[in-house]
Amino acid sequence: MTRGRTMDAFTAGILQRIHTTETDLSRARESGDDFLVDVEQAELEDLRRLAAEHGVEVGAATV
């Protein structure tokens, strides 16, 4: 997950935030809240970019 290193607090935190945001995005889609979908999608893209910049591998998208 982090190129053979043990998971540090940053890695664990960013992966948790990504998971939470993916869940929130799914809920927003299910509720039909287009504005919230846009907000959550933007947040998810930012988190994935931040993870990539720090060498954190993120699994396949669940949403």
All heavy atoms as TSV, in Angstrom:
chain	resi	resn	atom	element	x	y	z
A	1	MET	N	N	0.812	-1.187	0.000
A	1	MET	CA	C	0.000	0.000	0.000
A	1	MET	C	C	0.861	1.258	0.000
A	1	MET	O	O	0.522	2.251	-0.601
A	1	MET	CB	C	-0.932	-0.044	1.208
A	1	MET	CG	C	-2.110	0.901	1.088
A	1	MET	SD	S	-3.420	0.562	2.241
A	1	MET	CE	C	-4.356	-0.637	1.328
A	2	THR	N	N	1.961	1.213	0.699
A	2	THR	CA	C	2.838	2.379	0.742
A	2	THR	C	C	4.268	1.991	0.372
A	2	THR	O	O	5.212	2.361	1.045
A	2	THR	CB	C	2.826	3.047	2.128
A	2	THR	OG1	O	3.209	2.068	3.095
A	2	THR	CG2	C	1.468	3.620	2.483
A	3	ARG	N	N	4.374	1.218	-0.687
A	3	ARG	CA	C	5.685	0.812	-1.190
A	3	ARG	C	C	6.517	0.060	-0.147
A	3	ARG	O	O	7.680	0.347	0.067
A	3	ARG	CB	C	6.460	2.011	-1.706
A	3	ARG	CG	C	5.759	2.704	-2.849
A	3	ARG	CD	C	6.557	3.873	-3.329
A	3	ARG	NE	N	5.776	4.580	-4.338
A	3	ARG	CZ	C	5.954	5.837	-4.637
A	3	ARG	NH1	N	6.873	6.542	-4.040
A	3	ARG	NH2	N	5.221	6.408	-5.558
A	4	GLY	N	N	5.884	-0.910	0.540
A	4	GLY	CA	C	6.606	-1.766	1.453
A	4	GLY	C	C	6.799	-1.207	2.855
A	4	GLY	O	O	7.326	-1.884	3.705
A	5	ARG	N	N	6.397	0.012	3.099
A	5	ARG	CA	C	6.538	0.598	4.434
A	5	ARG	C	C	5.294	0.309	5.259
A	5	ARG	O	O	4.232	0.089	4.713
A	5	ARG	CB	C	6.729	2.114	4.352
A	5	ARG	CG	C	8.014	2.522	3.662
A	5	ARG	CD	C	8.089	4.010	3.516
A	5	ARG	NE	N	7.174	4.368	2.416
A	5	ARG	CZ	C	6.664	5.560	2.237
A	5	ARG	NH1	N	6.941	6.540	3.050
A	5	ARG	NH2	N	5.855	5.812	1.231
A	6	THR	N	N	5.463	0.327	6.573
A	6	THR	CA	C	4.266	0.211	7.405
A	6	THR	C	C	3.425	1.463	7.241
A	6	THR	O	O	3.943	2.528	6.917
A	6	THR	CB	C	4.650	0.041	8.890
A	6	THR	OG1	O	5.718	0.914	9.209
A	6	THR	CG2	C	5.008	-1.371	9.218
A	7	MET	N	N	2.147	1.301	7.475
A	7	MET	CA	C	1.235	2.418	7.288
A	7	MET	C	C	1.427	3.431	8.415
A	7	MET	O	O	1.322	3.095	9.581
A	7	MET	CB	C	-0.208	1.920	7.263
A	7	MET	CG	C	-1.181	2.997	6.857
A	7	MET	SD	S	-2.890	2.435	6.725
A	7	MET	CE	C	-2.774	1.134	5.527
A	8	ASP	N	N	1.711	4.665	8.036
A	8	ASP	CA	C	1.859	5.721	9.032
A	8	ASP	C	C	0.527	6.434	9.225
A	8	ASP	O	O	-0.471	6.125	8.581
A	8	ASP	CB	C	2.963	6.696	8.632
A	8	ASP	CG	C	2.698	7.394	7.297
A	8	ASP	OD1	O	1.556	7.379	6.808
A	8	ASP	OD2	O	3.647	7.971	6.742
A	9	ALA	N	N	0.500	7.384	10.146
A	9	ALA	CA	C	-0.737	8.094	10.472
A	9	ALA	C	C	-1.278	8.853	9.264
A	9	ALA	O	O	-2.497	8.894	9.049
A	9	ALA	CB	C	-0.504	9.034	11.644
A	10	PHE	N	N	-0.405	9.459	8.472
A	10	PHE	CA	C	-0.867	10.200	7.287
A	10	PHE	C	C	-1.569	9.261	6.323
A	10	PHE	O	O	-2.668	9.539	5.840
A	10	PHE	CB	C	0.294	10.910	6.588
A	10	PHE	CG	C	-0.129	11.559	5.297
A	10	PHE	CD1	C	-0.751	12.799	5.308
A	10	PHE	CD2	C	0.068	10.926	4.076
A	10	PHE	CE1	C	-1.170	13.399	4.122
A	10	PHE	CE2	C	-0.343	11.510	2.883
A	10	PHE	CZ	C	-0.961	12.757	2.923
A	11	THR	N	N	-0.931	8.138	6.036
A	11	THR	CA	C	-1.488	7.172	5.093
A	11	THR	C	C	-2.826	6.644	5.585
A	11	THR	O	O	-3.806	6.612	4.837
A	11	THR	CB	C	-0.500	6.016	4.861
A	11	THR	OG1	O	0.719	6.551	4.345
A	11	THR	CG2	C	-1.062	4.984	3.896
A	12	ALA	N	N	-2.869	6.245	6.835
A	12	ALA	CA	C	-4.117	5.732	7.402
A	12	ALA	C	C	-5.203	6.802	7.347
A	12	ALA	O	O	-6.351	6.513	6.990
A	12	ALA	CB	C	-3.893	5.266	8.836
A	13	GLY	N	N	-4.844	8.025	7.678
A	13	GLY	CA	C	-5.809	9.118	7.686
A	13	GLY	C	C	-6.347	9.434	6.309
A	13	GLY	O	O	-7.564	9.609	6.131
A	14	ILE	N	N	-5.475	9.505	5.318
A	14	ILE	CA	C	-5.917	9.861	3.964
A	14	ILE	C	C	-6.788	8.739	3.387
A	14	ILE	O	O	-7.795	8.997	2.732
A	14	ILE	CB	C	-4.737	10.225	3.034
A	14	ILE	CG1	C	-5.231	10.963	1.784
A	14	ILE	CG2	C	-3.944	9.035	2.601
A	14	ILE	CD1	C	-5.425	12.409	1.952
A	15	LEU	N	N	-6.414	7.487	3.662
A	15	LEU	CA	C	-7.221	6.374	3.165
A	15	LEU	C	C	-8.591	6.354	3.836
A	15	LEU	O	O	-9.603	6.074	3.179
A	15	LEU	CB	C	-6.489	5.047	3.369
A	15	LEU	CG	C	-5.250	4.858	2.503
A	15	LEU	CD1	C	-4.525	3.570	2.893
A	15	LEU	CD2	C	-5.579	4.869	1.020
A	16	GLN	N	N	-8.640	6.678	5.122
A	16	GLN	CA	C	-9.929	6.742	5.810
A	16	GLN	C	C	-10.787	7.870	5.250
A	16	GLN	O	O	-11.985	7.711	5.042
A	16	GLN	CB	C	-9.729	6.920	7.323
A	16	GLN	CG	C	-11.038	7.004	8.084
A	16	GLN	CD	C	-11.910	5.757	7.915
A	16	GLN	OE1	O	-11.418	4.642	8.026
A	16	GLN	NE2	N	-13.181	5.949	7.626
A	17	ARG	N	N	-10.181	9.020	5.017
A	17	ARG	CA	C	-10.931	10.151	4.455
A	17	ARG	C	C	-11.459	9.821	3.067
A	17	ARG	O	O	-12.573	10.205	2.712
A	17	ARG	CB	C	-10.056	11.398	4.421
A	17	ARG	CG	C	-9.833	11.997	5.807
A	17	ARG	CD	C	-9.010	13.247	5.768
A	17	ARG	NE	N	-9.701	14.303	5.017
A	17	ARG	CZ	C	-9.107	15.409	4.591
A	17	ARG	NH1	N	-7.827	15.616	4.844
A	17	ARG	NH2	N	-9.786	16.319	3.926
A	18	ILE	N	N	-10.659	9.116	2.256
A	18	ILE	CA	C	-11.111	8.715	0.923
A	18	ILE	C	C	-12.303	7.772	1.047
A	18	ILE	O	O	-13.318	7.943	0.362
A	18	ILE	CB	C	-9.959	8.088	0.109
A	18	ILE	CG1	C	-8.963	9.188	-0.289
A	18	ILE	CG2	C	-10.480	7.335	-1.114
A	18	ILE	CD1	C	-7.662	8.673	-0.872
A	19	HIS	N	N	-12.200	6.802	1.919
A	19	HIS	CA	C	-13.301	5.854	2.114
A	19	HIS	C	C	-14.574	6.577	2.560
A	19	HIS	O	O	-15.667	6.332	2.020
A	19	HIS	CB	C	-12.909	4.789	3.134
A	19	HIS	CG	C	-14.029	3.878	3.490
A	19	HIS	ND1	N	-14.505	2.901	2.637
A	19	HIS	CD2	C	-14.812	3.808	4.595
A	19	HIS	CE1	C	-15.520	2.280	3.211
A	19	HIS	NE2	N	-15.725	2.808	4.407
A	20	THR	N	N	-14.441	7.461	3.525
A	20	THR	CA	C	-15.593	8.212	4.026
A	20	THR	C	C	-16.214	9.069	2.927
A	20	THR	O	O	-17.444	9.117	2.779
A	20	THR	CB	C	-15.175	9.101	5.218
A	20	THR	OG1	O	-14.675	8.255	6.256
A	20	THR	CG2	C	-16.332	9.934	5.737
A	21	THR	N	N	-15.373	9.716	2.137
A	21	THR	CA	C	-15.874	10.571	1.058
A	21	THR	C	C	-16.554	9.744	-0.018
A	21	THR	O	O	-17.584	10.155	-0.571
A	21	THR	CB	C	-14.737	11.429	0.485
A	21	THR	OG1	O	-14.144	12.187	1.543
A	21	THR	CG2	C	-15.240	12.383	-0.593
A	22	GLU	N	N	-16.011	8.564	-0.319
A	22	GLU	CA	C	-16.670	7.676	-1.289
A	22	GLU	C	C	-18.065	7.272	-0.793
A	22	GLU	O	O	-19.025	7.261	-1.574
A	22	GLU	CB	C	-15.819	6.425	-1.525
A	22	GLU	CG	C	-14.574	6.684	-2.327
A	22	GLU	CD	C	-13.669	5.477	-2.440
A	22	GLU	OE1	O	-13.741	4.561	-1.594
A	22	GLU	OE2	O	-12.859	5.459	-3.389
A	23	THR	N	N	-18.168	6.982	0.499
A	23	THR	CA	C	-19.463	6.629	1.085
A	23	THR	C	C	-20.427	7.807	1.009
A	23	THR	O	O	-21.594	7.650	0.618
A	23	THR	CB	C	-19.270	6.181	2.548
A	23	THR	OG1	O	-18.400	5.039	2.575
A	23	THR	CG2	C	-20.607	5.838	3.210
A	24	ASP	N	N	-19.932	8.987	1.356
A	24	ASP	CA	C	-20.770	10.188	1.302
A	24	ASP	C	C	-21.213	10.489	-0.128
A	24	ASP	O	O	-22.353	10.907	-0.357
A	24	ASP	CB	C	-20.030	11.394	1.881
A	24	ASP	CG	C	-19.793	11.269	3.381
A	24	ASP	OD1	O	-20.426	10.414	4.037
A	24	ASP	OD2	O	-18.955	12.036	3.896
A	25	LEU	N	N	-20.328	10.265	-1.084
A	25	LEU	CA	C	-20.666	10.478	-2.489
A	25	LEU	C	C	-21.773	9.518	-2.925
A	25	LEU	O	O	-22.726	9.921	-3.597
A	25	LEU	CB	C	-19.423	10.312	-3.363
A	25	LEU	CG	C	-19.614	10.423	-4.874
A	25	LEU	CD1	C	-20.226	11.758	-5.258
A	25	LEU	CD2	C	-18.268	10.224	-5.574
A	26	SER	N	N	-21.664	8.271	-2.525
A	26	SER	CA	C	-22.708	7.296	-2.861
A	26	SER	C	C	-24.051	7.713	-2.284
A	26	SER	O	O	-25.088	7.635	-2.963
A	26	SER	CB	C	-22.335	5.910	-2.329
A	26	SER	OG	O	-21.244	5.393	-3.043
A	27	ARG	N	N	-24.043	8.163	-1.046
A	27	ARG	CA	C	-25.288	8.600	-0.406
A	27	ARG	C	C	-25.869	9.821	-1.116
A	27	ARG	O	O	-27.092	9.923	-1.288
A	27	ARG	CB	C	-25.043	8.915	1.061
A	27	ARG	CG	C	-24.844	7.682	1.896
A	27	ARG	CD	C	-24.722	8.016	3.366
A	27	ARG	NE	N	-24.414	6.810	4.105
A	27	ARG	CZ	C	-23.617	6.754	5.147
A	27	ARG	NH1	N	-23.037	7.852	5.604
A	27	ARG	NH2	N	-23.401	5.614	5.766
A	28	ALA	N	N	-25.023	10.738	-1.504
A	28	ALA	CA	C	-25.494	11.930	-2.215
A	28	ALA	C	C	-26.127	11.541	-3.542
A	28	ALA	O	O	-27.172	12.082	-3.927
A	28	ALA	CB	C	-24.341	12.913	-2.434
A	29	ARG	N	N	-25.499	10.599	-4.237
A	29	ARG	CA	C	-26.068	10.129	-5.506
A	29	ARG	C	C	-27.416	9.465	-5.284
A	29	ARG	O	O	-28.361	9.688	-6.045
A	29	ARG	CB	C	-25.105	9.170	-6.196
A	29	ARG	CG	C	-23.914	9.861	-6.806
A	29	ARG	CD	C	-22.982	8.876	-7.471
A	29	ARG	NE	N	-21.900	9.560	-8.146
A	29	ARG	CZ	C	-20.724	9.013	-8.393
A	29	ARG	NH1	N	-20.472	7.764	-8.018
A	29	ARG	NH2	N	-19.786	9.700	-9.015
A	30	GLU	N	N	-27.498	8.620	-4.251
A	30	GLU	CA	C	-28.738	7.907	-3.962
A	30	GLU	C	C	-29.869	8.875	-3.614
A	30	GLU	O	O	-31.025	8.618	-3.947
A	30	GLU	CB	C	-28.528	6.923	-2.808
A	30	GLU	CG	C	-27.675	5.733	-3.182
A	30	GLU	CD	C	-27.282	4.879	-1.991
A	30	GLU	OE1	O	-27.756	5.145	-0.858
A	30	GLU	OE2	O	-26.489	3.948	-2.186
A	31	SER	N	N	-29.532	9.977	-2.949
A	31	SER	CA	C	-30.560	10.930	-2.539
A	31	SER	C	C	-30.915	11.909	-3.657
A	31	SER	O	O	-31.872	12.669	-3.536
A	31	SER	CB	C	-30.101	11.714	-1.307
A	31	SER	OG	O	-29.070	12.637	-1.646
A	32	GLY	N	N	-30.123	11.898	-4.739
A	32	GLY	CA	C	-30.408	12.783	-5.867
A	32	GLY	C	C	-29.982	14.230	-5.635
A	32	GLY	O	O	-30.442	15.123	-6.338
A	33	ASP	N	N	-29.083	14.452	-4.688
A	33	ASP	CA	C	-28.615	15.806	-4.361
A	33	ASP	C	C	-27.423	16.155	-5.269
A	33	ASP	O	O	-26.278	15.862	-4.955
A	33	ASP	CB	C	-28.208	15.877	-2.893
A	33	ASP	CG	C	-27.885	17.280	-2.418
A	33	ASP	OD1	O	-27.488	18.129	-3.244
A	33	ASP	OD2	O	-28.008	17.518	-1.202
A	34	ASP	N	N	-27.719	16.762	-6.396
A	34	ASP	CA	C	-26.690	17.052	-7.394
A	34	ASP	C	C	-25.598	17.973	-6.869
A	34	ASP	O	O	-24.422	17.800	-7.193
A	34	ASP	CB	C	-27.311	17.656	-8.652
A	34	ASP	CG	C	-28.177	16.651	-9.401
A	34	ASP	OD1	O	-27.963	15.428	-9.234
A	34	ASP	OD2	O	-29.069	17.093	-10.146
A	35	PHE	N	N	-25.970	18.955	-6.067
A	35	PHE	CA	C	-24.969	19.864	-5.514
A	35	PHE	C	C	-24.012	19.108	-4.603
A	35	PHE	O	O	-22.787	19.250	-4.709
A	35	PHE	CB	C	-25.626	21.009	-4.734
A	35	PHE	CG	C	-24.624	21.905	-4.061
A	35	PHE	CD1	C	-23.875	22.818	-4.801
A	35	PHE	CD2	C	-24.405	21.819	-2.698
A	35	PHE	CE1	C	-22.927	23.629	-4.184
A	35	PHE	CE2	C	-23.465	22.624	-2.074
A	35	PHE	CZ	C	-22.721	23.534	-2.821
A	36	LEU	N	N	-24.563	18.277	-3.710
A	36	LEU	CA	C	-23.713	17.511	-2.798
A	36	LEU	C	C	-22.849	16.510	-3.560
A	36	LEU	O	O	-21.691	16.276	-3.194
A	36	LEU	CB	C	-24.564	16.810	-1.741
A	36	LEU	CG	C	-23.805	16.146	-0.596
A	36	LEU	CD1	C	-22.860	17.130	0.098
A	36	LEU	CD2	C	-24.779	15.542	0.400
A	37	VAL	N	N	-23.377	15.938	-4.628
A	37	VAL	CA	C	-22.572	15.043	-5.472
A	37	VAL	C	C	-21.353	15.795	-5.995
A	37	VAL	O	O	-20.228	15.292	-5.937
A	37	VAL	CB	C	-23.402	14.466	-6.644
A	37	VAL	CG1	C	-22.502	13.806	-7.681
A	37	VAL	CG2	C	-24.443	13.485	-6.126
A	38	ASP	N	N	-21.559	17.013	-6.496
A	38	ASP	CA	C	-20.443	17.810	-7.012
A	38	ASP	C	C	-19.416	18.107	-5.922
A	38	ASP	O	O	-18.209	18.014	-6.151
A	38	ASP	CB	C	-20.946	19.116	-7.610
A	38	ASP	CG	C	-21.689	18.920	-8.923
A	38	ASP	OD1	O	-21.560	17.827	-9.528
A	38	ASP	OD2	O	-22.406	19.854	-9.337
A	39	VAL	N	N	-19.905	18.456	-4.731
A	39	VAL	CA	C	-19.012	18.769	-3.614
A	39	VAL	C	C	-18.194	17.536	-3.220
A	39	VAL	O	O	-16.963	17.609	-3.072
A	39	VAL	CB	C	-19.817	19.298	-2.399
A	39	VAL	CG1	C	-18.944	19.379	-1.154
A	39	VAL	CG2	C	-20.426	20.652	-2.716
A	40	GLU	N	N	-18.856	16.412	-3.060
A	40	GLU	CA	C	-18.161	15.182	-2.646
A	40	GLU	C	C	-17.201	14.692	-3.732
A	40	GLU	O	O	-16.103	14.217	-3.431
A	40	GLU	CB	C	-19.174	14.079	-2.290
A	40	GLU	CG	C	-20.052	14.401	-1.101
A	40	GLU	CD	C	-19.304	14.565	0.211
A	40	GLU	OE1	O	-18.128	14.189	0.314
A	40	GLU	OE2	O	-19.920	15.082	1.162
A	41	GLN	N	N	-17.589	14.824	-4.994
A	41	GLN	CA	C	-16.713	14.409	-6.091
A	41	GLN	C	C	-15.440	15.253	-6.108
A	41	GLN	O	O	-14.341	14.724	-6.273
A	41	GLN	CB	C	-17.433	14.517	-7.432
A	41	GLN	CG	C	-16.632	13.982	-8.600
A	41	GLN	CD	C	-16.374	12.487	-8.502
A	41	GLN	OE1	O	-17.296	11.707	-8.289
A	41	GLN	NE2	N	-15.140	12.086	-8.646
A	42	ALA	N	N	-15.581	16.555	-5.918
A	42	ALA	CA	C	-14.421	17.438	-5.880
A	42	ALA	C	C	-13.515	17.089	-4.702
A	42	ALA	O	O	-12.281	17.056	-4.838
A	42	ALA	CB	C	-14.867	18.901	-5.804
A	43	GLU	N	N	-14.125	16.812	-3.553
A	43	GLU	CA	C	-13.348	16.427	-2.370
A	43	GLU	C	C	-12.584	15.133	-2.627
A	43	GLU	O	O	-11.404	15.012	-2.294
A	43	GLU	CB	C	-14.278	16.264	-1.165
A	43	GLU	CG	C	-13.592	15.791	0.095
A	43	GLU	CD	C	-12.716	16.821	0.769
A	43	GLU	OE1	O	-12.719	18.002	0.359
A	43	GLU	OE2	O	-11.998	16.446	1.724
A	44	LEU	N	N	-13.248	14.175	-3.236
A	44	LEU	CA	C	-12.612	12.893	-3.535
A	44	LEU	C	C	-11.438	13.072	-4.498
A	44	LEU	O	O	-10.366	12.494	-4.298
A	44	LEU	CB	C	-13.650	11.929	-4.111
A	44	LEU	CG	C	-13.214	10.498	-4.329
A	44	LEU	CD1	C	-12.674	9.873	-3.054
A	44	LEU	CD2	C	-14.376	9.678	-4.879
A	45	GLU	N	N	-11.619	13.879	-5.518
A	45	GLU	CA	C	-10.526	14.143	-6.461
A	45	GLU	C	C	-9.344	14.802	-5.757
A	45	GLU	O	O	-8.184	14.433	-6.010
A	45	GLU	CB	C	-11.026	15.017	-7.605
A	45	GLU	CG	C	-11.981	14.282	-8.534
A	45	GLU	CD	C	-12.687	15.195	-9.522
A	45	GLU	OE1	O	-12.375	16.401	-9.590
A	45	GLU	OE2	O	-13.586	14.697	-10.226
A	46	ASP	N	N	-9.615	15.748	-4.864
A	46	ASP	CA	C	-8.540	16.402	-4.112
A	46	ASP	C	C	-7.804	15.405	-3.220
A	46	ASP	O	O	-6.566	15.417	-3.144
A	46	ASP	CB	C	-9.089	17.545	-3.250
A	46	ASP	CG	C	-9.488	18.762	-4.056
A	46	ASP	OD1	O	-9.080	18.877	-5.235
A	46	ASP	OD2	O	-10.217	19.608	-3.500
A	47	LEU	N	N	-8.550	14.555	-2.540
A	47	LEU	CA	C	-7.923	13.567	-1.654
A	47	LEU	C	C	-7.072	12.568	-2.439
A	47	LEU	O	O	-5.963	12.221	-2.021
A	47	LEU	CB	C	-8.989	12.829	-0.848
A	47	LEU	CG	C	-9.687	13.644	0.241
A	47	LEU	CD1	C	-10.907	12.896	0.767
A	47	LEU	CD2	C	-8.718	13.981	1.368
A	48	ARG	N	N	-7.582	12.131	-3.577
A	48	ARG	CA	C	-6.805	11.184	-4.405
A	48	ARG	C	C	-5.541	11.846	-4.953
A	48	ARG	O	O	-4.480	11.215	-5.024
A	48	ARG	CB	C	-7.667	10.645	-5.537
A	48	ARG	CG	C	-8.708	9.667	-5.035
A	48	ARG	CD	C	-9.532	9.119	-6.161
A	48	ARG	NE	N	-10.441	8.088	-5.672
A	48	ARG	CZ	C	-11.527	7.718	-6.305
A	48	ARG	NH1	N	-11.836	8.282	-7.464
A	48	ARG	NH2	N	-12.317	6.788	-5.799
A	49	ARG	N	N	-5.640	13.112	-5.333
A	49	ARG	CA	C	-4.460	13.843	-5.812
A	49	ARG	C	C	-3.435	13.967	-4.688
A	49	ARG	O	O	-2.250	13.705	-4.886
A	49	ARG	CB	C	-4.861	15.228	-6.312
A	49	ARG	CG	C	-3.680	16.090	-6.777
A	49	ARG	CD	C	-4.067	17.539	-7.032
A	49	ARG	NE	N	-4.874	18.143	-5.973
A	49	ARG	CZ	C	-4.394	18.559	-4.794
A	49	ARG	NH1	N	-3.126	18.417	-4.507
A	49	ARG	NH2	N	-5.199	19.094	-3.897
A	50	LEU	N	N	-3.898	14.316	-3.498
A	50	LEU	CA	C	-3.015	14.452	-2.352
A	50	LEU	C	C	-2.337	13.119	-2.021
A	50	LEU	O	O	-1.124	13.067	-1.773
A	50	LEU	CB	C	-3.809	14.950	-1.139
A	50	LEU	CG	C	-3.034	15.223	0.132
A	50	LEU	CD1	C	-2.008	16.327	-0.071
A	50	LEU	CD2	C	-4.009	15.605	1.249
A	51	ALA	N	N	-3.098	12.052	-2.065
A	51	ALA	CA	C	-2.536	10.728	-1.815
A	51	ALA	C	C	-1.449	10.406	-2.843
A	51	ALA	O	O	-0.354	9.967	-2.485
A	51	ALA	CB	C	-3.635	9.667	-1.850
A	52	ALA	N	N	-1.744	10.648	-4.107
A	52	ALA	CA	C	-0.770	10.359	-5.172
A	52	ALA	C	C	0.501	11.189	-5.001
A	52	ALA	O	O	1.613	10.677	-5.197
A	52	ALA	CB	C	-1.398	10.624	-6.533
A	53	GLU	N	N	0.347	12.445	-4.622
A	53	GLU	CA	C	1.515	13.310	-4.426
A	53	GLU	C	C	2.422	12.804	-3.312
A	53	GLU	O	O	3.619	13.101	-3.296
A	53	GLU	CB	C	1.072	14.742	-4.111
A	53	GLU	CG	C	0.499	15.475	-5.292
A	53	GLU	CD	C	-0.068	16.839	-4.935
A	53	GLU	OE1	O	-0.044	17.233	-3.737
A	53	GLU	OE2	O	-0.555	17.524	-5.856
A	54	HIS	N	N	1.860	12.036	-2.391
A	54	HIS	CA	C	2.630	11.525	-1.247
A	54	HIS	C	C	2.915	10.037	-1.364
A	54	HIS	O	O	3.332	9.398	-0.387
A	54	HIS	CB	C	1.896	11.838	0.056
A	54	HIS	CG	C	1.894	13.305	0.368
A	54	HIS	ND1	N	2.931	13.941	0.991
A	54	HIS	CD2	C	0.989	14.265	0.087
A	54	HIS	CE1	C	2.653	15.224	1.095
A	54	HIS	NE2	N	1.471	15.453	0.548
A	55	GLY	N	N	2.694	9.487	-2.556
A	55	GLY	CA	C	3.041	8.094	-2.798
A	55	GLY	C	C	2.123	7.080	-2.143
A	55	GLY	O	O	2.500	5.933	-1.972
A	56	VAL	N	N	0.912	7.504	-1.791
A	56	VAL	CA	C	-0.046	6.590	-1.193
A	56	VAL	C	C	-0.867	5.966	-2.300
A	56	VAL	O	O	-1.520	6.672	-3.071
A	56	VAL	CB	C	-0.971	7.322	-0.182
A	56	VAL	CG1	C	-2.019	6.365	0.364
A	56	VAL	CG2	C	-0.151	7.953	0.925
A	57	GLU	N	N	-0.820	4.652	-2.389
A	57	GLU	CA	C	-1.586	3.939	-3.395
A	57	GLU	C	C	-3.016	3.772	-2.915
A	57	GLU	O	O	-3.255	3.288	-1.811
A	57	GLU	CB	C	-0.958	2.583	-3.677
A	57	GLU	CG	C	0.419	2.683	-4.290
A	57	GLU	CD	C	1.057	1.329	-4.526
A	57	GLU	OE1	O	0.320	0.328	-4.579
A	57	GLU	OE2	O	2.290	1.294	-4.633
A	58	VAL	N	N	-3.942	4.179	-3.752
A	58	VAL	CA	C	-5.366	4.089	-3.417
A	58	VAL	C	C	-5.963	2.997	-4.268
A	58	VAL	O	O	-5.732	2.949	-5.474
A	58	VAL	CB	C	-6.073	5.445	-3.692
A	58	VAL	CG1	C	-7.558	5.327	-3.393
A	58	VAL	CG2	C	-5.423	6.554	-2.876
A	59	GLY	N	N	-6.753	2.117	-3.633
A	59	GLY	CA	C	-7.397	1.041	-4.371
A	59	GLY	C	C	-8.373	1.557	-5.395
A	59	GLY	O	O	-8.643	2.767	-5.482
A	60	ALA	N	N	-8.909	0.648	-6.153
A	60	ALA	CA	C	-9.880	1.014	-7.191
A	60	ALA	C	C	-11.066	1.731	-6.578
A	60	ALA	O	O	-11.482	1.442	-5.464
A	60	ALA	CB	C	-10.348	-0.245	-7.917
A	61	ALA	N	N	-11.601	2.632	-7.335
A	61	ALA	CA	C	-12.759	3.417	-6.874
A	61	ALA	C	C	-13.928	2.479	-6.619
A	61	ALA	O	O	-14.186	1.550	-7.369
A	61	ALA	CB	C	-13.144	4.457	-7.904
A	62	THR	N	N	-14.644	2.763	-5.544
A	62	THR	CA	C	-15.817	1.964	-5.221
A	62	THR	C	C	-17.084	2.654	-5.646
A	62	THR	O	O	-18.159	2.106	-5.533
A	62	THR	CB	C	-15.878	1.680	-3.706
A	62	THR	OG1	O	-15.932	2.918	-3.001
A	62	THR	CG2	C	-14.690	0.856	-3.267
A	63	VAL	N	N	-16.981	3.887	-6.112
A	63	VAL	CA	C	-18.162	4.625	-6.546
A	63	VAL	C	C	-18.023	5.019	-7.993
A	63	VAL	O	O	-16.979	5.069	-8.536
A	63	VAL	CB	C	-18.429	5.883	-5.686
A	63	VAL	CG1	C	-18.854	5.458	-4.307
A	63	VAL	CG2	C	-17.241	6.801	-5.649
